[in-house]
Amino acid sequence: MEVFTEEWGRACCEEMNRRESYRTAAAEWEAAVVLVMERDPALGVEEDRAFRLDMYRGECRGARPATDADLAEAPYVMRATPAAWRHMLEGELDPVTAVMSGKLRLTRGSVFSLARYTAAAREMVAAAGAVDAYFPPPRI
């Protein structure tokens, strides 16, 4: 399956729910998060792809493509290029390091309020990286 598709979002949610490490790290997390993979036609991503994850106390209660309302209302919205998402999902780039370096941008929400959930963010990305998925092929 391709990353940032509806099938991928459901698989990520299921993988998080299978992991005790995620449940423990995210035990206090009670906010939806929207993850956005930005448009990059050269990398095969013709338009932004956004997903809303309903996270509540160590459980992913659902994942679906994000709406405009989700982008405007979700407590946290995180945006990155396809290349940055690839590095994070392949375990080459830590999501906290990505935020600090500007490769993963928090466009909605406070870095300070998110800081207490760094372990949960790492576990979320690790679970998503464990899903057998691929990135769109680059355009030539």
RODREN-822748 format. One record per residue (C-alpha): residue in three letters; x, y, z. Coordinates in steps of 0.5 Angstrom, whole numbers, plus 500, padded with zeros to 3 digits. Example, Ala and Ser with C-alpha at 12.3 -4.5 7.8 and 13.67 -1.06 7.14 Angstrom:
2
ALA525491516/SER527498514/
//
This chain:
140
MET500500500/GLU502507499/VAL504512505/PHE499517507/THR493514503/GLU487511507/GLU489504508/TRP496506510/GLY492511516/ARG488505518/ALA494500518/CYS498505522/CYS493506527/GLU492498528/GLU500498529/MET500503534/ASN494499538/ARG498493538/ARG504496541/GLU505496549/SER510501548/TYR506506544/ARG500505550/THR505507555/ALA508513552/ALA502516550/ALA498514556/GLU496522557/TRP496524550/GLU488526549/ALA489530542/ALA488529535/VAL494530530/VAL494532523/LEU500529519/VAL501533512/MET506530507/GLU507536502/ARG506536495/ASP512535491/PRO510533484/ALA518531483/LEU517526488/GLY510523485/VAL506527490/GLU501531486/GLU498534492/ASP498535500/ARG496529503/ALA493530510/PHE491525515/ARG487526522/LEU489521528/ASP484521533/MET489519539/TYR486518546/ARG490515552/GLY495510549/GLU490508544/CYS489510536/ARG481511536/GLY481512528/ALA485515522/ARG482518516/PRO484523511/ALA484530514/THR479535512/ASP480543511/ALA476543518/ASP481538521/LEU487542519/ALA483549522/GLU481545528/ALA486540530/PRO490541536/TYR496539533/VAL498539525/MET505537523/ARG507538516/ALA514535512/THR516534505/PRO516527502/ALA523526503/ALA523528511/TRP517523512/ARG521518508/HIS527519513/MET523519519/LEU519513517/GLU525509515/GLY528511522/GLU533515520/LEU531522523/ASP528522530/PRO521526530/VAL523531535/THR530532532/ALA526533525/VAL522539529/MET528542532/SER531542525/GLY525545522/LYS524539517/LEU518537521/ARG514543522/LEU508544527/THR503549524/ARG498548529/GLY499547536/SER505549541/VAL512546541/PHE512547549/SER505543550/LEU507538545/ALA514537548/ARG511533554/TYR509528549/THR516526545/ALA516519547/ALA509518544/ALA511522538/ARG517517537/GLU513511538/MET507514533/VAL513514528/ALA516508529/ALA509504529/ALA508508522/GLY515506520/ALA513499521/VAL507499516/ASP509495510/ALA508501505/TYR512505500/PHE512512497/PRO510514491/PRO515513485/PRO519519483/ARG517523476/ILE522522471/
//
